[in-house]
Amino acid sequence: MTAVTQPPALPKPVTTLSRDDARRLSLRAQGLLGAPDRRAGVRGVLRHLGAVQLDTISVLARSHELVPYARLGAVGRPDVESAYWADGHSFEYWSHAACILPIEEWPHFAFRRRARRAKGHRWHLMADRERSCAAVLDRLTADGPLTTTELGGGRNGGEWWDWSETKIAVEWLLDTGEVVCTRRRAWKRVYDLAERAVPGPLLHDDLDDTACLRRLVAQAGAALGVATRADLADYHRLKGEQVDAVIADSGLVPVEVEGWRKPAWADPAALATPPRGRHRTTLLSPFDSLIWDRPRTERIFGFTHRLEAYVPRPQRIHGYFAMPLLAGGRLRGRVDPGREGTTLVARQVSMQDDKAVAPMAQALLEAAGWVGCDAVRVERCDDPRLAAALRAELDRLQPPV
């Protein structure tokens, strides 16, 4: 008879949290409840979150700009870019997706660099890996930092995925850590030698996989406040078994959350003091780390969200780049924004109820001012009564032209 291996017993929860407790802990952990740390600024937001997702879509602004805006308010957009990319404070690598990461986290992604090396490729195979990689490294040594275009071009002339040998080589070197991206220029990655761009004390792969995973699980727990195993895994796109292997030594403590149905862990620092303070009223990027995990968003906020940018236009419900409205610690609606000259156009608006009208107007006007617009126009709303109320509120708040 074959013995059946039983899963390890789960530790006893140290406390039980209500749904509201979990929601508030999550908001505070994400920097959206309480006074913002303006002195630490954008770099402080990045260090606190541990990862800020990049994406090609730009509506009001690109997603990595919207994330600090949601937490700090109307910080200057050039200042956002400078905070990320100047003076080697960050690097781009694969975390939740392609993300900006604090440079201090370079050693903790050694496990992923090793895994890429062991696999031998990611999406593409090189015709002559040794020669192609050597050519890229020689160019960067002599002339870098360089974009793919400056290295010779990224495509063979076909579809976007029809990469040139040079593009495959430099992305492979990025995956495995010989090359690093520490800034973007006109949305193009600027590649440099890791030995030149990463500070010496950080430039190593000395940490074993366990040490790397322990740090990333602990960091995810601190950034989430309270989380299930799946939440912790999703934050840096780890495997569930990787979380299991280190959770006991991560510093996170087991808790029970009302209605979650699955075990959860919390950051002890988050449990030490009850979350209090002002709730931020803002529009959120769909790629914001508060909501990038859709099942978690639904569990915490009772809010189902889907990015419809890649959905055919006739099938869209809420619009191309619908941004959820955060107000009073809850997700109360969403808007698909656009720009026409100096007017911010709310192309499609949805609001839960009357309580969402004033916050939506406030959030739209604040966003408009941030991106240099001087007016807001509502194009469509799924509720005629709420649409009229929103237009009236905007008329009340907007100074006459």
C-alpha positions in Angstrom: 0.0 0.0 0.0 1.4 3.4 -1.0 1.6 5.9 1.9 -0.4 9.1 1.4 1.6 12.2 2.1 -0.4 14.7 4.2 0.1 18.4 3.6 1.7 20.2 6.6 -0.7 21.4 9.2 -1.4 25.1 8.9 -0.4 27.2 11.9 -3.0 28.6 14.2 -4.1 32.2 13.2 -2.8 34.8 15.6 -6.0 36.9 15.1 -9.2 37.2 13.1 -9.8 40.1 10.8 -13.1 41.4 9.5 -13.6 42.1 5.8 -13.3 45.8 6.5 -10.1 45.3 8.6 -8.6 43.5 5.6 -9.7 46.2 3.2 -8.2 49.0 5.3 -5.0 47.1 5.9 -4.6 46.6 2.2 -5.3 50.3 1.4 -2.8 51.5 4.0 -0.2 49.0 2.9 -0.6 50.3 -0.7 -0.2 53.9 0.4 -3.8 54.9 -0.2 -4.9 55.4 3.4 -3.3 57.9 5.7 -1.0 60.9 5.0 1.2 60.3 2.0 5.0 60.4 2.5 5.7 63.4 0.3 9.3 63.7 1.4 10.1 60.3 0.2 8.2 61.1 -3.0 8.1 58.8 -6.0 11.1 56.8 -5.0 9.5 56.2 -1.6 6.4 54.9 -3.4 8.5 52.5 -5.5 10.4 51.2 -2.5 7.2 50.7 -0.5 5.4 48.9 -3.3 8.4 46.9 -4.4 7.3 46.9 -8.0 5.5 49.3 -10.4 4.2 47.8 -13.6 5.0 49.2 -17.0 2.7 49.1 -19.9 2.7 50.5 -23.4 -0.8 52.1 -23.2 -0.9 55.8 -22.6 -4.2 57.6 -22.2 -4.0 60.3 -19.6 -0.4 59.1 -18.9 1.4 55.8 -18.8 0.6 53.5 -15.9 3.9 53.9 -14.1 3.1 57.6 -13.9 -0.4 57.0 -12.7 0.7 54.9 -9.7 2.6 57.6 -7.8 0.0 60.2 -8.9 -2.7 58.1 -7.2 -0.8 58.2 -3.9 0.9 61.6 -4.0 -1.4 63.7 -6.0 -0.3 66.0 -8.8 3.5 65.4 -8.7 5.1 66.8 -11.9 5.3 64.2 -14.7 8.9 65.0 -15.5 9.7 64.6 -11.8 8.1 61.1 -11.9 10.4 60.0 -14.8 13.4 61.5 -13.2 12.7 59.8 -9.8 12.5 56.4 -11.5 15.3 56.6 -13.9 17.9 59.2 -12.8 21.0 58.2 -10.8 20.6 54.5 -11.0 17.9 54.1 -8.3 15.9 51.5 -10.2 16.0 48.9 -12.9 13.5 47.2 -15.1 12.9 43.4 -14.8 10.3 40.7 -14.8 8.3 40.8 -11.5 4.5 40.9 -11.7 5.1 41.7 -15.3 7.7 44.1 -16.8 8.1 46.3 -13.8 10.3 49.1 -12.4 12.0 47.7 -9.3 14.2 49.4 -6.7 17.9 48.8 -7.5 18.3 47.3 -4.0 16.2 44.3 -5.1 18.6 43.3 -7.8 20.1 40.4 -5.7 16.7 39.0 -4.9 15.9 38.3 -8.5 18.9 36.0 -8.8 16.6 33.0 -8.6 14.8 34.2 -11.8 18.0 34.9 -13.7 19.2 31.4 -12.8 15.9 29.9 -13.9 16.2 31.7 -17.3 19.8 30.5 -17.8 18.8 26.9 -17.0 15.9 27.0 -19.5 18.2 28.3 -22.2 15.7 30.6 -23.9 12.5 32.4 -23.4 10.4 33.1 -26.5 13.0 33.0 -29.3 16.0 30.9 -30.3 19.1 32.5 -31.6 20.8 31.2 -34.7 24.2 31.7 -33.1 23.9 32.6 -29.4 27.6 32.9 -28.6 28.3 35.2 -31.5 25.2 37.3 -31.2 25.5 37.9 -27.5 29.2 38.7 -27.9 28.4 41.3 -30.5 25.9 43.0 -28.3 28.2 43.0 -25.3 31.0 44.5 -27.4 28.8 47.3 -28.6 27.6 48.1 -25.2 31.1 48.0 -23.8 32.3 50.4 -26.5 29.3 52.7 -27.0 26.6 51.9 -24.5 24.1 52.5 -23.0 22.1 51.9 -26.2 18.6 51.2 -27.4 17.7 48.2 -29.7 17.6 50.7 -32.6 21.0 51.9 -31.8 22.2 48.3 -31.6 21.0 47.7 -35.1 17.2 47.3 -35.0 14.7 45.1 -33.2 12.7 43.5 -36.0 13.2 41.6 -39.2 10.5 43.5 -41.0 7.5 41.3 -40.1 5.1 41.3 -37.2 6.1 42.8 -33.8 7.2 39.5 -32.5 9.5 38.8 -35.5 12.6 39.9 -33.6 16.0 40.4 -35.1 18.9 38.3 -33.9 20.2 41.4 -32.0 16.9 42.0 -30.2 16.7 38.3 -29.2 20.3 38.5 -27.9 20.0 41.7 -25.9 16.7 40.5 -24.3 18.3 37.2 -23.4 21.2 39.1 -21.8 18.6 41.1 -19.9 16.8 38.0 -18.7 20.1 36.4 -17.5 21.5 39.5 -15.9 24.5 40.4 -18.0 22.6 43.4 -19.3 20.3 45.7 -17.4 17.7 48.4 -18.3 17.9 51.3 -15.9 15.9 53.8 -18.0 13.7 54.2 -21.0 14.0 56.8 -23.8 11.0 57.6 -25.9 9.5 54.3 -24.4 12.5 52.3 -25.7 14.6 50.3 -23.3 18.1 51.6 -22.9 20.4 48.7 -22.2 23.7 48.9 -20.4 26.2 46.4 -19.0 25.1 45.2 -15.5 28.6 45.6 -14.3 28.5 49.2 -15.2 25.0 50.1 -14.1 24.4 48.0 -10.9 26.3 49.2 -7.8 29.1 46.9 -6.9 27.8 45.7 -3.5 24.5 44.6 -5.2 26.0 43.1 -8.4 25.9 39.4 -7.4 23.8 36.3 -7.6 25.1 35.0 -4.3 21.7 34.5 -2.7 20.3 31.1 -3.1 16.7 30.6 -4.3 15.4 30.2 -0.8 16.8 33.5 0.4 15.5 35.3 -2.7 12.0 33.9 -2.4 11.9 34.6 1.4 12.6 38.2 0.7 10.1 38.6 -2.1 7.3 36.9 -0.2 8.0 39.1 2.8 8.1 42.2 0.6 4.8 41.2 -1.1 3.2 40.7 2.3 4.3 44.1 3.5 3.0 45.7 0.3 -0.4 43.9 0.5 -0.9 44.1 4.3 -2.9 40.9 4.4 -2.9 38.2 1.7 -3.7 34.7 0.8 -1.1 32.3 -0.6 -2.3 33.1 -4.1 -2.1 36.8 -3.5 1.5 36.5 -2.3 2.4 34.4 -5.3 0.8 36.8 -7.8 2.6 39.9 -6.6 6.0 38.9 -8.1 4.6 36.0 -10.2 5.9 33.2 -8.0 4.6 29.7 -7.9 2.4 28.6 -5.0 4.9 25.9 -4.0 7.7 28.6 -3.9 5.5 30.6 -1.4 4.9 27.4 0.6 8.6 26.7 0.9 9.4 30.0 2.6 6.2 31.4 4.2 7.1 30.0 7.7 10.4 31.9 7.7 9.1 35.1 5.9 8.2 37.0 9.0 4.5 37.0 8.0 2.0 35.7 10.5 -1.1 33.6 9.9 -4.5 35.3 10.3 -8.1 34.5 9.5 -10.1 36.9 7.4 -13.9 36.8 7.6 -15.4 35.4 4.4 -12.1 34.7 2.7 -12.4 30.9 3.0 -8.6 30.4 2.6 -5.7 30.8 5.0 -4.1 34.3 5.0 -0.9 35.9 6.3 -0.3 39.4 7.4 2.6 41.7 7.9 3.1 42.0 11.7 3.8 45.8 11.3 0.4 46.1 9.7 -1.3 44.5 12.6 0.5 46.6 15.2 -1.6 49.7 14.7 -5.1 50.1 13.4 -5.3 51.8 10.0 -6.6 55.3 10.2 -6.4 58.5 8.3 -7.6 60.2 5.1 -8.7 58.0 2.2 -7.4 59.1 -1.1 -10.0 60.0 -3.8 -8.4 59.2 -7.2 -8.6 57.3 -10.5 -6.5 54.1 -10.6 -4.6 52.6 -13.5 -5.9 49.1 -14.3 -2.3 48.1 -13.7 -2.0 49.6 -10.2 -0.8 47.1 -7.7 -3.9 47.7 -5.5 -6.1 46.1 -8.2 -3.8 44.2 -10.7 -4.8 40.9 -9.1 -8.4 40.7 -10.3 -9.6 37.8 -7.9 -8.1 39.7 -4.9 -9.8 42.9 -6.0 -13.1 41.2 -6.2 -12.6 39.5 -2.8 -11.6 42.7 -1.0 -13.7 45.4 -2.8 -16.6 43.4 -4.3 -15.6 45.0 -7.6 -15.1 43.1 -10.9 -12.7 44.8 -13.3 -11.5 43.9 -16.7 -9.1 45.7 -19.0 -11.0 46.0 -22.3 -8.2 47.5 -24.4 -7.8 44.3 -26.3 -11.5 43.6 -26.5 -13.1 44.4 -29.9 -14.8 47.8 -29.6 -18.4 46.5 -30.1 -17.9 44.1 -27.1 -16.6 46.7 -24.7 -18.7 47.5 -21.7 -16.8 50.1 -19.8 -14.3 51.3 -22.5 -10.8 51.0 -23.8 -8.9 52.0 -20.6 -11.4 52.1 -17.8 -9.9 53.5 -14.6 -11.6 52.5 -11.3 -12.6 55.3 -9.0 -11.3 54.9 -5.4 -13.1 57.0 -2.9 -13.7 56.5 0.8 -11.7 53.4 0.7 -14.0 51.7 -1.8 -14.1 51.3 -5.5 -17.3 53.2 -6.5 -17.2 53.4 -10.2 -15.0 53.7 -13.3 -14.3 56.0 -16.2 -12.7 55.6 -19.6 -10.9 58.9 -20.1 -9.5 60.5 -23.2 -8.2 63.9 -24.3 -9.4 66.4 -26.9 -7.0 69.4 -26.9 -7.2 70.8 -23.4 -10.4 68.9 -22.5 -10.5 65.7 -20.5 -13.3 63.6 -22.0 -15.0 61.1 -19.8 -16.0 58.8 -22.7 -17.8 56.2 -20.6 -18.7 56.6 -16.9 -20.2 54.1 -14.5 -21.0 54.9 -10.9 -22.4 52.7 -8.2 -24.8 55.3 -6.7 -25.3 59.0 -5.8 -22.4 58.8 -3.3 -20.0 58.3 -6.2 -21.0 61.5 -8.0 -19.0 64.1 -6.0 -15.9 61.9 -5.8 -16.0 61.2 -9.5 -16.2 64.9 -10.3 -13.3 65.6 -7.9 -11.2 62.8 -9.4 -11.8 63.9 -13.0 -11.0 67.5 -12.3 -7.8 66.7 -10.4 -6.7 64.3 -13.2 -7.5 67.0 -15.8 -5.3 69.6 -14.0 -2.5 67.1 -13.6 -2.3 66.4 -17.4 -2.7 70.0 -18.4 -6.4 70.1 -19.3 -8.6 73.0 -18.2 -12.0 71.4 -18.7 -13.9 68.1 -18.3 -16.7 66.9 -20.5 -18.8 63.8 -19.9 -19.6 62.0 -23.1 -21.6 58.9 -21.9 -22.8 57.5 -18.6 -24.7 54.2 -18.1 -27.2 55.9 -15.8 -29.0 59.1 -17.1 -29.9 60.4 -13.7 -26.3 60.0 -12.4 -25.0 61.5 -15.6 -27.0 64.6 -15.0 -25.9 64.8 -11.4 -22.2 64.4 -12.5 -22.5 67.2 -15.1 -24.1 69.5 -12.6 -21.3 68.8 -10.1 -18.7 69.4 -12.7 -20.4 72.7 -13.6 -20.4 73.7 -10.0 -16.7 72.9 -9.4 -15.3 74.1 -12.8 -14.5 77.8 -13.0 -16.3 79.5 -15.9 -14.2 79.8 -19.0 
